[in-house]
Structures are given as structure tokens and as C-alpha cells.
């Protein structure tokens, strides 16, 4: 029973992380291509709704990572399977032990923002919810495209005689191995990102004028107090002539997107009722992964320039008018 609940919780937390991944990659690209939209997105993140969601997200990431590590161990040491219930409890306990100091650090930023000397100005709840509708619309369009492509494939190739899933094939063997290897590589990258962007600095510090971006070296402080300049300071940091945070974010982007969307493929195809729908789910995850990698990769390559920072500063002035 405990193992079954661990399986359910692993999938639920994974789905939550993938959903936020879509939002995060797309809106971070706006710092480069649509600075005013990125200013708006960060303002939405600085709302009570997303503040609660941030705590839920961090909890989901921590649990999913630890439980994924447990799965990897038992996959390579099946003789230890008799201890899986104990290991599942250890994962829960480990997650709680990690989250206690993490939540304390995060709550410090929340307290400073909401209960500091000045009353915070936040976007209305309906505006925050409305801002997410475009993401749902984009997902829906991608889903429709995937269904049409799958239906077209069925028309061209005829009705399949049997369910031609790739389980046991070389392709699925590769993805099985990739999920384990990428899962191990992701843990230090994502935990490092959480530590920097949610504990050492919170989402409220992104728009704090006069503060330095965490990890930024030689780029000074955030003069305009805009989220766009914050991103620029991190991405423009050079160590021995290497843009270390761009490389860091690029590695995390590739691994997390491929790992997350392949995990989403597993979940969706497990519940797809027929081959046409199942194929559409595969197409949907491929479309989503390609969009995020292309958009996120393009933003990392182009980078943030002075014009984008100026546009962001103007957008900040007009944000709450």
C-alpha cells in the first residue's frame, strides 16, 4: 500500500513540476524577447496565489527527486526490493528534513515582502489567474495539433492491427536508461537552482533595486530594480570568459525538459484508451519539449541587452497603474 501511494505521489509531483516548467521556461524567454511581459509574469509570481504555489512547487521537486533516487537504487539493486516500504518512509522523512530549513528560509523572504515596513502592491487575483490562460490556450492548441497529426497518420497508414507500443524495444530501453541517468544529473542542478532562487534569494528579491543577483560576479547591482536586469546580471556573469550561468541553465533546461516530458509521456500513454489517442499523447509531449528547448535555448543564446532593460523599467512604472 505504501509503495502504491509513493507511486501516485511521484506521478502527481512530476505533473506539477512539468506544468510549472512550461510556465517558467516560456516566461523567462520573455526577459529577452518581450521584456514587458516578463515584468508582468514576475509580478504574478509575487502574488499570494503564486507564493503558496512556490512552497508547493519546492515540496514537489524535493519529494520527486528523493523518490526518483529511491527508484533508481531499486532498479539497479532489485534484491533490495524487500526494503522498499522502509525506503519509501525514508524518502518522506528525508523530504521533511530538507523542507523544514528550506521553508524557513523561504518564509523569511515572504515575511519581509508582505509584512515589512511598506505595504506591498500586488496584482488582483483575477488578473493573476487570467495571465495563466494563455499558457492553457497554448497547451490546448498543441494538443489539437497532436490529435490531428495522429488522426492523419491513422488515415494514411490504416487502422493498426495491434497496439504497437515500443516497450521492450531499443528506443524504450534508451529512454529507461536516460530517465535514470538524467535523474541523477538533475538533482544537483535543480537543488542548486532552488537554493539560489528560492532560499538565498526569493522571487521578491528579483525586483529589489540596489541588490546583486545571486551568483552574479562583476555585473554590479540591479540598478533599475527590474526582473529583466536581474536575468541580465546572472547571464552576463563571466568566469574565465565563460558565461557560467548560461551554461548551467542550458544544461538544466535540456535535462529537465527531456526528463519531464518523457515522464509525462509515460503518464499520458498509460491512460490513453486507444492507439490513435496514445500516439497523439506522444506527439503532444514531443511538441511541448521541442517548443521549450527551442524557445529557452534561443533566449540563452541571444541574451538580455540594454534595450530590454530599458523597456522593462518603463513597464515597471506602468505595471500598477
N, C-alpha and C positions, 0 to 999 in steps of 0.2 A: 504493500500500500504506500509506504513512504517513497519507494522508488518511482511509483506511478505519479505521485504528486510532484516529485522532483522533475520528472519528465515534462509534466504540464507546465510547471513554473519556468522551466528552461525555455520552453517554446513561447510562453507569454512574454517573458522578459526580452527574448530575442526579437519578437514582433515589435515591442515598444521601442527598442533601440533602433531597429531599422526605420520605423516611422520617423523618429527624431532625426536620424541620419539624413533622410531625404530633405527635411526642412533645413538642417544645418549646412549641408553642402551647397544647396541652392542659394540660401540667403547669404552665405559667406562670399559666394561668387559675386553677389551684388555690390560688395565693397569695391570691386574692380569695375564692373560694367554698369551698375545702377546705384551709385552712392546714396542717393536719397532714399531708395528702397531699403538699403541696409540700415540706415539710421532708423527707419520705421520698424524694421524687424527687431533691432536691439531694444527699442522702446517697448515692443510687445514682450520681449523676454524679461524686461524689467517690470512686468505687471504681476499682481498676486497670483493669477492663474498659472503663469509660467514659473513663478517662484516655487509653487507647490509641485509643479511638473518637474522642476530641476531636481528636487530631492528624490522624487520617484525614479527619474532617469538614472541618477547616480546609483541608487539602490539596485536598479535593474542591471546596470553594467557590472557592478561588483558581484552580484549573485551569479549572473550569466557566465562571467569569466571564471569564477571559482568552480562552479558546477561543470563548466566545459573542461576545466583541468581535471576534475574527477573522472569525467567520461573518457578523456584521453588515457589516463592511467589504467582504467579497467579495460579499455580496448586493447592495450598492449600487454596487460597482465590479467588475462581472463581468470587465472587461478585465484585471483583475489576477490572474485565476484561475491563470495560469501560475506565479504565485509562491506557490501555496497550500502546497506542501511546505516551502518555506523559512519561511513564516509559521507552519506547524504546529510546526516546530522552535523558532521564536522563542517560541511560546507555552509550550512545555516549559521552555525556558531561562528565560523570564520568571517562570514559576511557581516554579522552583527558587530564583531570586534573591530572590523575595519571601518564600518559605517559610523560607529559612535564618535571617534575623533574627527572623522570627515564631516559629519553633520554639525558637530560643534563649530568647526572652522567655517563651514558654510553659513551657519546661523549668525555668526559674528558679522558677516557682510550684510545679511538680511536685516539684522538689528540696526546696524549703522544707517542703512538706507531708509527703512520705514520708521524708525524710532529715534532718529538723530535730531540734531538741533533744528533742522529745517524740514518742513512737511514735504514729502516727495510729490512730484507731479507724475501721475501715471495715466496711461490711456484707459478709456472706458472699457469695460468687459466686452460689450458687444463689438466694439471696434477691434479688439484683440482677436475675438473669435472670427469675425469677418475677414481679418487678414489671413487666416489659415485656409479660407475657402478656395483660394487659387491653387493651393497645393493639392487639395482633394480633386479639384477640377482637372489638374494636370494628370493625376493618377488615373482618373476616370477616362480621360482621352487615351492614355497609354493602354488601358485595359480594353477599350473598344477596338483600338488598332490591333492588339494582340488577338482578340476574338475573331476579327475579320481575317487576319492572316491565317489563323488556324482553320477557319471555315474554308478559305480559298485553297489551302493545302489539301483539305479533305475532298473538295470538289475535283481538284486536278488529279489526285492520286487514288481517288475512290475510297470507299469505306474500308477501314483496316479490318483484316480478318481476326486479329487478336490485339491485345494490348501490348504494344511493342515498347515497353519500358526498358531503360538501359541498365537496370540492376544487374550486377554481375559482369557488366561489360568493362572494357578498359577505361572508357570515359568515366563511368561511375567510380571505378577504383581510384582514378586520379583525383576526383573530387572528394572522395572519402579521405584520402591522404592529405589533400590540400586543407580540408577543414581542420584536421588535427594540427598540422604544421603551422598554418596561419593563425590558429587559435593561440598557440604558444607565443608566436611573434607579436600578436596583437596585445597581449596582456601588458607588457611593459610600456608599449606605446600609448595605449589608452589610459592606463593608470597614471602615466606621466602627464598626459593631457588633462585628466581630471584634477590632478594635484595642482597644476599650474592655473587652470582656468576656472576652477570651482572652489578651491581651498585657499591657495596663496592669494589669488585674485578672483573676485567674483564677477558676475555679469554686470554688476553695478559699477565696478571699477573701470570698465571699458570706456565709460564716458566721463571719467573723472579728470578734469583739466589739471595739468601740472604733475600728473603721476606717470611713472615709467611703466611700459608694458613688461610683464613678467618674461624674463629671458632675453629681453632686448638689450643689446650691447652697442654703445656708440651711436644710438639714434636719438638720444635726448629724451625729453618728456612729451606727453601728449598735450601740445600747446592749445589746440582747438577744442579739446575735450570731446572729440567725436570718435565713434567706433571705427570709422574708416581709417583715421590716423593711427589708432591702436593696432589695427591689422598691418598697416604700412610699417610701423616701427618693428614689429616682430619679423615680418617677411624680409625687410631690408637689413636685418642684422647679419653681418658677415663675420665669420670666424676663419681666419686664414684664407680670406677671399671666397669662402663658401657660404651661401645662404642656407644656414643650418636648419632654420625653422621651416623654410620652404621644402627642403628635403624631408624633414621629419613629417610634415603634414602630407607630403606626396606619398610617402611610404604608408602612412596611416590610411590615407584615402583609398589607395589601391587595395590594401589588405582588408580593411573593414568593409568596403563596398562589395568586393567579391565574396568574402566570407558571409556577410549579412544577407546578400541577395541569393546566394546559393542555399543558405539555411531557409530563407523564405520560399525558395523553390521546393524544398523538401516538404514544408508545411502545406503549401497550396496543393501540390500534386497528391499528397496523402488523402486529401478530402475531395479531389475532383471526381465527378461522377462518371465521366466517360473520356475516351481518348482525345476527342476534339477539345473539350474543356481543359483537360490536363495539358495538352500541347499549348493551349492559349496561356495557361499559367506560366509555363516555361518561357514563352515569348515575352510575357509581361515582365518577368524578372530580368530577362536579358535587356529589354528596352530600358528598364529603370536603371540597371547597373551601367549601361553604356552612357546614358544621359548624365549620370552623376560623375562618372570618370572623365568624360569629355568636358563638362562644364567646370568641374572642380580643377581639373588639370589645366584648362585654359586660363583660369583665374590665377593659378600659381605661376604659370609661365609669364603672363602679362604683368602681374603685379599692380600695386597701387601707386598712382602718380600724384603730383601736387594738385592737378586739376580736380581729381576725385575728392581730395581732402577739402578743397575749397567748396565744392558742391555739397559735401556733407555738412560743412559748417553752416552753409546757408539753409540747408534742410533742417538742421537742429534749431535754428532761430524760428522757423515756421512750424515746427512739429506740433506744438500745443495751442496754436492759435485757432 
